[in-house]
Each structure stands twice: as C-alpha cells, then as structure tokens.
Amino acid sequence: MAKRSTFQQKAIKNFYDNREAIALQRAQELVTELYLTEGKKRQQHWKTLTTHLLALGEKQEKIDQLIATDNPEMVANLLKNHIK
C-alpha cells in the first residue's frame, strides 16, 4: 500500500475528528427528506438515517421504534438532544 501524503493524512484525521458532527448534519438533512418523500424512497431514507443515528450513539431498539412509528418529527426531537 502506498504511503499517504500529509494532506491525505490530515483529511482522514479531520474526518474522524468530526464524524459525529457529520452524522448529525446528514441525519438532519434526512429528516427533511422524510417529510417530503413517500414509498420506496422514504424506506431508503430510513435505512440511511439508521446508519447515522447509530454513529451518533443511539441504540438500535430506539431506532427501531422510530422506524415503526414512521414519524420524522420524533427523529427531529431526538436530534435536538445531540446539538451542542
């Protein structure tokens, strides 16, 4: 494997340092998408949102409850707790 340049090393470090902020921002964007979509696209947004909520440290049981209710407002309220 080739050595990484200094720029690449810094970019990777910054990504991992800001992973929680990135997951939070993407989760907020997906809540908006959930309000606007329906059908298969909505199911895909829930699947992607699950990944980001897990990255934020939410438990799978809580995420499953949110998916079962299919209510983006509940997710938005949950994300308010993660905003610093």
Steps between C-alpha positions, in 0.01 A plus 500: 500500500633842407584755767246773553597859446485752783186649346331159487596426860354832617181446299450156652571630851255788456231261378532279807525800733174639358316174438229576757433847356484356150255229610283758677485729198416214264234370739340845509497509119337157491223612737415768245498239225269278707245782517508535121512142374287189507515142380826326420706817518374561855602148600849564360525824700409311818772244425761772449379688807548185707869498411545861609303457821718203593807719436352752744478230765128425496393148590356273233183444706427874504562524126267207436227678698547814291477302177188321622326831571620645166489849652779740396400743775608250764839468331533879489431518873758229564760689297442813709665314789819454295542867411766656719 
